[in-house]
Amino acid sequence: MKPKNKIDFSKINTTHNIIIMKTMLLCLFLSMSFAFISEKSGWLEVDWKIVFIPALLVLQIIIIVTALKNRYKKL
């Protein structure tokens, strides 16, 4: 008996998913570097808990756009 919930890893390593991961990492790197530089220069006081918000926003935008594209592609 074969399990029904078998994970197909070939669908995870697509070029689209790699682009999404690189975009999230770039956004995270940019927000952390901006926060670090502004904290060291004294230009802005940074709450380090909210540094990850831009990367999460980029992920949400990508998910919503992909879902809308898939929804209206079938019509």
VMD Tcl script that draws the C-alpha trace (Angstrom):
set ca {
  {0.00 0.00 0.00}
  {1.48 3.34 -1.07}
  {0.98 6.46 1.02}
  {-1.22 9.06 -0.66}
  {0.59 12.08 0.76}
  {3.93 11.53 -0.92}
  {5.96 14.74 -1.37}
  {7.26 15.38 -4.87}
  {10.48 17.36 -4.39}
  {10.83 18.05 -8.10}
  {7.99 20.55 -7.79}
  {9.73 22.42 -4.96}
  {13.01 23.12 -6.78}
  {11.53 24.96 -9.74}
  {13.06 28.10 -11.14}
  {10.06 30.14 -9.99}
  {10.53 29.03 -6.37}
  {14.26 29.71 -6.53}
  {13.56 33.26 -7.76}
  {11.09 33.77 -4.90}
  {13.63 32.58 -2.32}
  {16.36 34.81 -3.77}
  {13.99 37.79 -3.71}
  {13.09 37.17 -0.07}
  {16.74 36.78 0.93}
  {17.68 39.96 -0.93}
  {14.88 41.89 0.76}
  {15.91 40.53 4.15}
  {19.55 41.41 3.51}
  {18.68 44.94 2.38}
  {16.43 45.62 5.37}
  {19.00 44.27 7.83}
  {21.85 46.23 6.27}
  {19.76 49.43 6.25}
  {18.83 48.89 9.89}
  {22.42 48.14 10.89}
  {23.86 51.18 9.09}
  {21.20 53.55 10.41}
  {21.67 52.20 13.95}
  {25.45 52.64 13.83}
  {25.27 56.13 12.34}
  {22.67 57.25 14.86}
  {20.31 58.38 12.10}
  {17.49 56.11 13.18}
  {16.75 54.03 16.25}
  {15.85 50.55 15.10}
  {13.57 48.06 16.79}
  {15.21 44.81 15.66}
  {11.97 42.87 16.03}
  {10.47 44.55 12.96}
  {13.44 44.06 10.61}
  {11.87 40.91 9.13}
  {8.62 42.64 8.10}
  {9.77 43.71 4.58}
  {10.72 40.12 3.66}
  {7.36 38.89 4.90}
  {5.57 41.58 2.89}
  {7.43 40.56 -0.25}
  {6.46 36.93 0.36}
  {2.79 37.86 0.82}
  {2.78 39.95 -2.35}
  {4.35 37.11 -4.34}
  {1.84 34.59 -2.96}
  {-1.14 36.83 -3.75}
  {0.06 37.63 -7.27}
  {0.74 33.96 -8.00}
  {-2.68 32.94 -6.69}
  {-4.42 35.59 -8.80}
  {-2.42 34.59 -11.87}
  {-3.35 30.93 -11.39}
  {-6.99 31.81 -10.77}
  {-7.50 33.88 -13.91}
  {-5.29 31.70 -16.10}
  {-7.91 28.94 -16.03}
  {-10.78 31.19 -17.15}
}
mol new
graphics top color blue
foreach p $ca { graphics top sphere $p radius 0.5 }
foreach p [lrange $ca 0 end-1] q [lrange $ca 1 end] { graphics top cylinder $p $q radius 0.2 }
display resetview
